[in-house]
């Protein structure tokens, strides 16, 4: 049996919205059409993917598994389409993704000097999509900040950089030359604790049995700093990012006992273009 990608897209929309009406609006189709397509998908797979009542729509265990598998499959299909379109234009475009605080100007200059026929395009990424842009074909190579999901990727280390803690300007630690992780253990961290394992380990021990406050939905450095300035919590970010986003109501303080941020070049492992390792070599030059 061949899986219909269109039905999978419909399924993902419903799974993310958990509401057939909102999903239909998002897909710009009529709700009855969407319902028929989901039933057809269930018939083809011989499983039930949703439990639907008058009040709610929930994923079944089979639906949760399908969602986990459908997202990368759809991203791969979109990447295939994008790359086919680019190939039709000839090998003259090379697209680079880069995270906030990272400057790729010198590497791009060297690459274009070596390949004057090449048009280089740039895409600013974020923690949310620095890998997604590779999987869906929006970029050829992405300058990423670890940790990332490295499955299916070739990853080349470029350099490390220190990390700092961002505090509200009137925070009790704001005047310090540097702090230790233990000084921050009682603070509310505005990011995934796994991204700062040194803080996580101390904070979990300190707060054993206590419920951690939820992390606000944050999708950019600007949003993160707004929360810090409002006194919602603290954030640990790379030094170059802190230097780029300077503002008077937050301060950046070095953290003595924290690992650096690892910056790497990444691309999908099935890509064979010699430009990829060449660019990684250039980008690693101090």
N, C-alpha and C positions, 0 to 999 in steps of 0.2 A: 504494500500500500504506500502511495506517495502522500506525504503530508502537504496540505494546502497552506501555503504561507499566509494567504489572505485571511483564512480562518484563524490561524495562529495570532495574527495581528489583532483581530477582533477579540480573541480570547484574552490576550494580554491587557487590552484596554479595559475589559470587564473586570479582570483580576485586580488591576491597579485601582480602579474606581470602586469596585464592589457595589456597583449600582448600574443596572442596564440602561437606565435613562441617561445618566451622565456619560456613560461610555458611548452611547449612540450619538449624543451631541458632539463629543470629542472626535468621533469618526465621521461625522457628517452623513449619517445614514439613519433611516427610520428604525425605531426600536423593535418593531415586529421582525424586520429583516435581520437585525442583529440576533434576536432570539432564535430565529430559524437557523442561522449560521452556527450558533453555539450548539444547538441540538444536532445539527449535521456533523459537527466535529466530534461530539460525544459518540454518535453512531459509528463514525469511521474508526475511532480509537477503541470502541467498546468499553468505555469507562464513563463515569459521571464526574464532571470536573467542578460543578457548582451545586450547592444546596440552596435552593431559592424558595423563600417564603414571601408573604405579603409585606413583611417588615424588613427583611434583610437578605443579602446575598453573601454566601460564604464559600470559600474554596474547600473542596474535599482533599484528603491526602493525595489522591491522584492529581488533582488540580494544582496543588502546591508543587508537586514534582514537575508537572508540565510547565508551570511558570518558570521554575529554575532552569529548565532546559530550553524553553522557547526564547527567552531573552537573548542569550548568546547566538542562537540559531538565526534569529531575525537580524541581529547585528552583523553576522557573517554574510547574510544575503545582501544587506545594504552595502557592505564593504565590497562585495563582488560587483554590484551594480556601479558603484562609484569608480572602482578601479578600471572597469571595462570602458566607462566613459572617458576617463583620463587616458587610457591606452589609445583610444581612438584619436586623441589629439596629438599623439606622439610623446616621446619621453622628455618633454621640455619643461615640465612643472614638478617641483619638489616642495611638499608642504610640511612645515615644522610646527609642532605644538610646543608651547612652553608655559611653565607655571609662573605665577606672580613672583616678582623679585629676581627672576632669572633673565639675564641679558644675553641674547644670541647674536648681537650685531656683528661682533668680530668673526664668529664662526661663519655666518652667512656671507660676509665679505670675502673671506678666504675661499669658500666654496664657489661663489660666483666668479671669482678671479680664475679659479681652475677650470670652471665650466661656464664660459661666457654665454653659451646658448641656453643656459638653464634659467627658468623663471622660478624664484623662490617665493612661496607664500607662507604667511605666518598666522597661527591660530592660538589665541590666548586660552589656556585651559584652567581648570580648578581641581581641587581635591576630588570633586564628584565625577569629573569626566576626563581626567588626564590619561586614563587607559581606554575609556569608552571611545575616544576619538580615533584610537588605533583600530579597535575591533570593528567599528562601523565604516572605516575607510576615509574619515575626514582628513587625516594627516598620514604622511608616510612614516614620520619618526616623531616621537614625543619626548621632550626633556621632562622627566618625571622626578618626583620626590618620593622616596620610599617611606613607609611600606606600601606596596601595591600587590594586586593579584597577578603573579608572573606567569600563570598558566598560558601556554601558547605564545609566549613572547620571548624575543631575544633581548637581553638586558645587559648593557655595558656601563660599568661605573665611570663617572666623569670626575667628580670631586665631592668633598665633604665641606660643610659649613656649620659654624656654631649656631645654636638655638638660644633664644632669649624668651623671657616671660613678659607678656604685655599686661600692665597693670593700670588701673585708673590713676590719674596724676596725684590724687590725694590719698592713695592707698597707704597703709601703714609701712609697707616695704619700699615705697616709691623712691625714697632718698638714698637707698643702699647702692653701693658700687657693684655688688653682686649678691646673689642669694643661693641657698642650697635647696635641694628638692624638699628636705624636711620642713623648711620654712613655708612651703606651699601646700603641704599635705592637707591642711584644713580648709583650703580654698575650693571653690566650685570651678572645675575645669570645663571650659566650653568646647570640648572636642572629645572624640573617642579616647577613652583612657588607654587603649592599646597603642595609640600613637605616641604616648608618653609613658612607657612601661615603668620607668623609675618612679614617677608620681603614682601610677596605678598601684604598685606593690606596697608603697608606704601608706597610701590613702585607704586601701582595702583593709589593711591591718588596723589602722586607726579607727575606721568606721565599721568594724565588724558588727553585723547585725542591724546596721542602720540602712535605710533606703536612700539611695543617692537621688538628688534632685534631677529632673529630666534636663536634657541638653536642648536648647532652642534649635529650631530648624535653621541652620546657617549654611549658606551656599557660596560665600565669597569672603575675602579678607575684609572688605569694607563692612559687611554685616557683622563679622566677628569683632572688629574694633568698636563698632557702635555698641555692642553688648558690653564690652569691657568698659567703655567710657560711661555707660549707664550704671555700672556697678553690679552687673549681673554675675560676673565671674572673671576668671583670668584665662589667658590662652598662651600656649607655647608655640612659637613660630620661628622659622629660620631668620637669621640676622639680616640677610639681604632683603627679605620681605618687610621686616620691621623698618629698615632704613628707607625703603621706597615709600611706605605709607606713614610718613611722619605726621603727627598732629599734636596739638598742645594739651589735649585732655587725657592722653595716655602716654605711658613711658615704657621703654624697653630696658629690662634689667638682665644682665648676663646671669646664667645659671651655672654654678661651678661644677656640679656633679651630674651632668646630663650628657647623653651621647649626641654626637653631631647629626645633622640631617644629611642623608646620603642622596646625592643627585646623580641620576643615570640617564642614558639614552636608551629608549626602548622602541621596538618595532615588532610586528607580528612575525613569528618564526618561519612562516612559509614564504616570506618575501626574500628574493634573491638579488635585488638591485645592489650593485657595488657602491652606490652612493650612500647606502645606509651605514656600513662600517666606516666608510671614509668620513662621513659627517661626524660620527661618534669620535673618531680619532682627532678630528679638528676641534670639536667642542671640548675635548679633554685637555687641550693645550692651556696652560695657566695664563 
